[in-house]
Amino acid sequence: MTTETAPNLPVIQRLGIVSSERVFGLNAFKDMFVAVRDLAGGKSVTLEKAFQDARRDALEDIKTRASELGADAVIAISFTHSQIAAGAIHSSMVMVVATGTAVTLAPAPAASAP
């Protein structure tokens, strides 16, 4: 969840911040096509897929880390993206960071029998 509060979210305890960092590189061949797309305009499917995979992996990682703390949910999730130039060849690396707050929720009320 990306919000801190919600009417249907009975948070009873905040366990702490959980985060995950995913760094991925684009090889020179992919970098070349991304650069061409930047110049010509248009959509870079390769880069979009890399970001989608990194966000998905980071989200799964913070869920796992929150579960290890005994959390029921992660709230106030945010993602940050950064590009990193690496090495003498100046290949691109991209970092995706996901952070959120691990919380425990109040038990759901028991359903009454009709």
Helices and strands as residue ranges (DSSP letters): E 11-25, H 28-40, H 45-68, E 73-86, E 91-105
